[in-house]
């Protein structure tokens, strides 16, 4: 009982279930139970604290031996727990380099309780015993100075917290967190506004759409079963609902989700966001579905005929709307729809592509209904083709001249109108799958070409925008910011003291000091480098090279290329971008007894740097354009290449790309598309992207074809089950599924294996590159520092940093140098350490392997935040063979390249995968049809086997299983025909015997009166009798009448036995019937022909058809009693492929016991006649591939129904 109700009401139940699911999830997202979240966090914190206590106790116990080496041998097993061991004040052991601490104990670390370091909040415990101090800690929450895609301020996975919040050491703020002893640790300050994550937005949108779709589907199922009025009311109601909900903001309760963010998608008041767009699609699909059903219900009529001519114009409106949606969704949204860039697609992309497919599916069925309406109203053949061709041409002209100018969408209606006309009008029901496949094929091509074209057009617009931004390096805001900062620099006590005393200071410390105190926030959009010179133009900080060379170089750039700001003359815009500088600051500083000059060079971070991994060091809030990493970029000054970025090999002279002039243009050169922006005759910016290859168009088609094909699979299975009572799949479909599955699994295995292989190969290649670079760097460092006895950070730090920065630019990688105890000596990227992203200690695993494992090199994976990279270490020895340091090469530089290459390879694999899958689907269809063709022949042959007629043998020459089956079939066919001949002979003999009896009976009937008449004549004849001649004439007349009856019997028998083959011709059956009925119209007989059709053409023998209708009309007249007026009605109607002729009389009817013998030869219900008439009629009708049947009610009349195939002309 329950299952029965569920089957009947599964849609409303599912809709209610989806609504409950949506409401529950919405409540979980937007209901903020802060107290429970804090309690859960506190419980997790206390569990971590217990782990911390155990590790502290264990570590302290092991230190009793006084040996530190065992700790280095057991680094693993304490996930999330940081261990640092100090001897006196010096750090001697660490199991992580993620904590930004120095090598000596200070006021920040080691510590007890809550600890704030540069990269986050930690909870620490410490214990001291003799000379040793053990400090163990765990991370609570990351708290970087800036955020980007790699550095995210969030709670650690061990201590999850679901709301946006921060840690504060203030009891009076937020919610307090206490340790296991009940002591206050910190407070969680929860933000006033809680953001909804992208995943939550997608799930909310999905659940809402699922609810609406199920509800609308239930409404659709209900409405189509009601009267037509309900349909129009429901359409008006749902359109009104959509209008009111849009204008009243019914769905504004989701405004915090990304789906309602106009930055994701927004066009106008009617399409304000992506959520409203998807609801529009649901409503449009419903309206088209209701209209389709009601059009299918229309009976042939004048209104239907007029509509058949007008509706093709309206058919284009949904398609125009779909094209409009596609264009707007690509051009005015941040949703990635570049089908070739598979890994850039997201959940919104999938929903958008599904929306296109579902909307077109509704349009396709709506179109089929309109075409069928025309067919039912006799708008057939060439007329339909002309109408739809004309409409398609009108749309083609409109789209090209007044629309979006998209060629493929303009041509598409012509193709899919033709496919549907071919299937519906030409009655190609057996070609329905092929027609549908062609439409799907055409739609996938159209959408892939259109989307790629629009994406390319959008990319060109972005190129223009980016090029203009790159070309405008002069920034008034930068000048204003510096004018506000300059007084602080002049009055800074630290700089005054440094100028006066000129005490020794490392370059990295000087750089970090100025960036931290002055040049932060706004200035992160620039890569900055500082130099300080005394009155003699010698460097104060950098003592590696005590000369004026650096000062002279900077001053020369300022003098030659610098344009002083009108706001502050100490900041110069570099007009020719010498050394890629955007600005140079030249600020004179004064102390009590001396003066100095501070130079600050500013390089814009708009163009990504190829050395190291600068994305890690740039705040996500700055104006750096990550999208520029997808392009190659070049700047030219005075036609000479100034600097470049990316893979394209730019010519040194811009004239190779473009000839003179100013302005902007797009140029194809060297396999790339270049946007060339010439701001002036001497300054040019070029943005380049690789041209899409032709194969990408094919793979884009393959993606969509496979995607929409998979969407249609459930519908295909449903149609297969609804059209057949069998619940098993056809053999052809089974073969197709097997072939496609084999290809799919093979490609999947190949792709998976290839991906692993290429990934491993790339990793091995990367390791080889790193080893090679590491070896080269080791030689270069040896050449510069190999003669030194000691490497001291205070004595040689600047020199080491100078060389490492130089080698970094040569080898395009970041280089660190650690001393033999694992502490940083110098680095080519000091900002990584100055920003507190990692500590100055060497990676503990690398240090263990190098120090205690005495490895010649070590390669491993490390991370900073979410960024993972390769890192290699090698011991550095001086010329005397003494171990001086460990060289560390961080493989940042090619990390992005590695990600890109792996993604490109996977995309290529998927491209080939989908392309082959699409082709395998097509091949599977043809192969399955080819394999099952002999079986279809067998099926057709079996179905066409008839007893008593010659049956055609199957010609199949191949020696295989089907050949054996065909051979057995042909043999059995011969046996069957032999048996049929025997049976037919027996039946003929039986029939002849029966017929002989009937003929004998019919002959005896006239012979008896003839015999009696002759005998009477012989007895009564008298030649002398004057009446003898009269008697003779009377007897002769009777005998002649009986002889005529015998002649009539012989003729009827002859006609039935020798029915000639029909001489077929095209004739109008209506005209023939009207002609035949005229013969029988007499007084007391009414014969009416009733039809709305003007002409129905059949292929038939005219004489035989006249005989059929003559016989039936004559029988109808003879069946009418003498006391009734004969009333015969001939009603002619037409179905899809046949004409139906009903001949009804008001006669005596046929008794039930005689109905099964009515078409039997020589059976008659009349007192006179041979009984061959109706048998002959049936034989003629069946010879014309028709059928005849009757329905009769005693004393009311009989109706004979003839069905004949018609000929579709045009």
Secondary structure, DSSP 8 states (H G I E B T S, - for coil): -HHHHHHHSHHHHHHHHHHHHHHHHHHHHH---HHHHHHHHHHHHHHHHHHHHHHHHHHHHHGGG---HHHHHT--S-TT-EEEEEETTEEEEES-S-S---SB--SSSS-SEEEEETTEEEEEEEEEETTEEEEEEEEEEE--SS--SS----B-GGG---S-EEEES-TTSSEEEE-TTS-EEEEEEE-SS----HHHHHHHHHHHHHHHHHHHHHHHHHHTTS-HHHHHHHHHHHHHHHHHHHHHTTTGGGTTSGGG-TTTB--SSSS-SHHHHHHHHHHHHHHHHHHHHHHHH--S-HHHHHHHHHHHHHHHHHHHHHHHHHHHHHHTB-----TT-GGG--HHHHHHHHHHHHHHHHHHHHHHHHHHHHHHTT--HHHHHHHHHHHHHHHHHHHHHTS---HHHHHHHHHHHHHHHHHHTTT-GGGHHHHHHHHHHHHHHHHHHHHHHHHHHHHHHHHHHHHHHHH----HHHHHHHHHHHHHHHH-HHHHHHHHH-----HHHHHHHHHHHTS-GGGGGEEEEEEEE-TTS-BSS--SS-SSHHHHHHHHHHHHHEEE-SS-TTEEEETT-GGGEEEEEEEEEE-SS-EEEEEEEEEESSS--SSS-GGGGS-TTSS--GGGGGSEEEEEETTEEEEEESS----SBGGGT--S-SEEEEEEETTEEEEEEEEETTEEEEEEEE---HHHHHHHHHHHHHHHHHHHHHHHHHHHHHS-S--S--HHHHHHHHHHHHHHHHHHHHHHHHHHHHHHHHHHHHHHHHHHHHHHHHHHHHHHHTT-S---HHHHHHHHHHHHHHHHHHHTSEEEEEETTSBEEEES-HHHHHTTSS-SB--HHHHIIIIIS--SEEEEEEEETTEEEEEEEEEEE-TTS-EEEEEEEEETTTHHHHHHHHHHHHHHHHHHHHHHHHHHHHHHHHHHHHHHHHHHHHHHHHHH--TTS----------SHHHHHHHHHHHHHHHHHHHHHHHHHHHHHHHHHHHHHHHHHHHHHHHHHHHHHHHHHHHH--TT-TTHHHHHHHHHHHHHHHHHHHHHHHHHHHHHHT------EEEEHHHHHHHHHHTT--TTEEEEEE-S-S--EEEE-HHHHHHHHHHHHHHHHHTS-TTS-EEEEEEEEE-SSEEEEEEE--S----GGGGGGTTSTT--SSSSS-S-HHHHHHHHHHHTT-EEEEEEETTTEEEEEEEEE-----
